[in-house]
Amino acid sequence: MKRFLILTISVFVFLIGCTDRDDVLDGVWIRVKNVSTLPYDAIQVGDEEMVHTNLASDSYSEYLAYETAYVYAYIHILVGEETYVLQPIDFVGESPLPLGYYTYEVGLDENGDVTLDFVID
């Protein structure tokens, strides 16, 4: 009986502790991965208030909640005194992303152009 009680309590504690961020989808959450060799002092994704700072090479930012987001976005990167921009022309024909967690893998190519790869987390 004692073993059954311990097993029951263990299973109950395990089930309660097994929730993660994907279990509660309450918005569009986006983070940035710096896939360049340069550290980003600041990277703006979309709106002016959506800024990630001090993003080292090959690291991830924290997730930020967006009201509306798409597979691609306006990107403004600040590296020291240099700025790099990816400016979409428009979002005509694009559908907003559904609730979920996403990563924009943002890099700089050899010409200094911003690259963006979209990943569903």
N, C-alpha and C positions, 0 to 999 in steps of 0.2 A: 504494500500500500504506500509506503514511504517513497519507493522508487517511482511509482505512478504519479504521485503528487509532485515530485521534483521534475519529472519529465513534462508534465502538464504545464507547470510554471515556466520551465525553460522554453517550451514551444510558444507559449503566450508572450513572453518577453521578446523572443526572436521575431515574432510576427509584428509586434508593435514597433520594434526598432528598424524594420525593413522599409521604411518609406524614404524615398529620395526625391530630388527636385522634379523628376519627370512624372511623379505621381500626381502632382498638383500643377496643372497647366493653367495659369492665371494671367497669361500675357505673352507677348512676343519678347523673348529675352535673347539679346545678342552680345557676344563677346568678340574680341579681336585677338588674332594670333599674329605676331610679328614674324613673318617668314623671310625677312631681309637680314643682311649682316649688320645693319646699322641699328642702334637703339633709337626708338622714337621718343622724343621729349613729350610730344602730345599728338594724338590722332583723334580727329573729329570724324564721326560717322553719322551722316545725316544732319539733324538739327544742331544748332549752335550749342545747346546744353548737353549734348551727348559726346563728351570728350573723355578719352582715356589718357592717362599721363604715365610717363616713365615706364615705357614698355620695352624691356630688353629684347635683344635678338632671340628668336625661337622661344618666346614666352607668351602667355595668355593674359589678357586683362580680366577683370571681373565682368560678370554679366550686367547689362543695363536693360531696363524695361522700355520698350518702344510701343507707342500707340499704333503705328503703322510702319511696316518695313517691307522691303522687297528683296529679291535675290541679289540685287546690286544696289549701291548707294553712293551718295556724294561722300568722298573721302578727302580729308585735308590732313597732311602729315607735316609736322614740324620736327626737323632734325638740326639742332644748333640754329644757325641763321638761314638754313635752306628750307624751302617749303615745296611740297609736292602735292598735286591735286588730281583726283579722278572726278570728272564732272559728267554725270549722265546727262543725256540730252533731254529725255523725258521718260515717263513710266507708262506711256500709252500702250495698251494691250497687255500690261503686266498685272498679275493678281497679287494682292497683299499676302504676305506670309500668314499661315494659320498659327494659332497659339502653339508655342513650343520653344525649344532652345536651339540656337544656331551659332555658328562661328564664321566670321569673315576672316579668311587668311589673306593678310595684306602684305605685299612686298613691293620691292623696287627692282625693275630690271636694269640691265647694263646701260640703257639710255636715260635712266632716271624717270621712267614712266611707272605709274602706280599699277600694280597687278592686284586682282581681287578674285579669290576662289571662295565659293559658298559651300558650307558644310552643314548638314543637319546633324545635331548632336543627339 
